[in-house]
Amino acid sequence: MLCAAAVLTGCQQGITTEAGTTAQPSTRSTTPAEPQPVALGEAQDIQVANAFGPASSGSAVPVRVTVLAVRDHVAPKVKPRSPASHWTSARVQVCRSVPVVLGYPAWVLGDDDGRTAQLSRALHRQFPKPAFDNTSTATGCQQGWVTFVTSDDLEPTKVTFEQTRDVRGPWLILR
C-alpha cells in the first residue's frame, strides 16, 4: 500500500519507516562528475599514488602539477622507430613536499577521439631540454620536458596526468 502511494505521488514525499521516522528520497546523482579541462599553465593540486618511490606504502602524496607548454614536431631530424610518426613534447612542472616517484606513463598526450600518444623512453640530444626526470625523488618543484611518439594522424588536443583519479581534467592544447 505504501509503495503504491509512493508511485502515485512520484516518490516526492518521504517514506515512513518501521520506526515511524520519515526517510527522504536521495537526490544525489550517482553519475561521476565529468572532468573539466584546464588551460595550459594552470596548476592542479592533486593526490598522487605513492606506489613507486622509497616510501612505497601505497599512500597518497599531495602534489601540484602543471602542463606549461606543448610543442609538436620537435627534433625533426630524429625519426621515431614507429612508421608515420613524429615527436611531440610537453613542458611540465611537479611540486611536492615529500618524495614521490612518478610512474610510467604518468603523462598522456591525446586527442578528442580518445587516441593517445606513447610516452617516449628514448632521450635524444635534439629533444627540448631539460628532460623531466620521472625517477627523481627530490622535493620542491621540478620542471622539464616529456616527449611522446605521436602518430602523424593524431591531432593532439590535451595532456592528462594519469597517476591519480582526482585531477580536475586534462590541459587543453589550443591550436
N, C-alpha and C positions, 0 to 999 in steps of 0.2 A: 504494500500500500504506500509506504514511504517512498519507494523507488518510483512508482507511477507518478506520485505527486511531484517528485523532483524532475522527472522527464517532462511533465506538462508545464512546469514553470521554467524550463530551460536551465535547470541547475543553478540559477542565480541566487537562490536563497540558501542559507545554511542548512545542514542536515543534523537532526537531533541524534546524538549518540546514546548508547545504553546508559551512560552515567547522567544523562539529562542535560549535557552541555551541547552547545551548538558549534559544529565544525564548519568553517567557511571553506568553500572550494578553492583550490590553489589557482592563482593567476600567474604563477611563474612559468616562463617559457622553458621548455626542455631542449630547445634548439640552441647550440652554441653560437656565440656572437661571431659574426663574420670578421675576419682580420681587416683592419683599417690601414691602408697604405700610408706611408710617411714619405716626406721629401728627403732627398739626399742631403746629408748634413745634420739631420735631426737625430738626436740621441734617444735611445730606448733603454730604460732601466729594467733589467730582467733578472731572473734567477737561472743560472746555468748549472746543469747537471755536472757534478764533480766526480765522474767515474773514471777519469783518466789520469789525474795528477797524483802527486805524492800523498795527498790526504784523501785517497780514493774511498771514502766512506759511503759514497753514493749520495752525500748531502748536496744541497743546492748552495751556490755561491752567488751573492749579489754582484752583478756586472753591468756596466754601462757600455753599450755597443752602438757604433755609428758607422754607416757607409757614407764616405765623404765624396767620392767621385767614381766614375766608371769611364774607362777608355776602351773602345772597340778597335780591333785590328792593330794591336800592339805587336812589336817585334815581327814586322812583315818579312824579314829576310830569313827567319827561322820557321820552317813549316812543321806543324804537328804531324805525328805519325798517322793520325786518322785522316782519311781522304776527305776532301771538300770541307775543310775546317780551318779555323784561324784562332788566334789568341785574343781574349778579352780580359782586362784587369780591372779590379775594383780596389780603391784605396779605403781601408777600414781602420777603425780605431776601437780598442778594447781597454776599458779602465776597470781595474779590480783591486780590492784591498787585501785579498788573500790569494795565494797561489791556486790557479786552476788551469789545466791544460785543455786546449780546445781539441775536439775530436776531428777526425777526417770523415766526411767533409762538413765542417761547421757552416761554411758559406755555400750558398747555392745561387747560381745565375739562372734565370728562367724567362719564359715568355708568357703571354696571356693564354696560350693553348695548353699550358701545363708541361711543356717540354723544358728540359733543363740541360745545362752545360756541365761537363765534368770538371771538377777542380783538378788542376794540373799538379802532379807530384814532381815534375821536372822544373829545374831552375836554370834559365838561360841568361847569359850576360845582357841580352837585349831587353829583357823584361824590365818594367818600371822598378825603380829602387826607392827605398829599401823593401825587400820582400817581408811580408808578415810572417812571423815565426809562430806557428800553431803549437809548437812544443815548449814554448817559453813558460816558465813558472814565475816570472818576475811579477811583482806587484806594481801598482801605478798604471799609467796609461802607455799603451804600446800602439804604434801606428805603422802601417805598411801596406803593401800591395799583395793581393791574392790574384792568381791568374787561372783562367779557365780555358779548356779546349772547347771552342764553340763551333757548332755546325754552321756552315755558310748559309743555310736556310733558316736559322734561328735568329729572330729579331729580339735581342734582349730587352725586356721591359722592367725587370725587377731583380733585386738581390734580396734573398732571405737568409736569416740566421737560424739554423736547424738544431742547435744543441739545447733547445728549450721549447716549451709549449706555451710560454706566456709572453712571447713577443707580440707587440700590438699588430704588426703587419709587415709586409715587405717594403723595402725602399724602392720608390719608383724612379725609373730612368726616363727622363723626358727627352724626346727627340725633336 
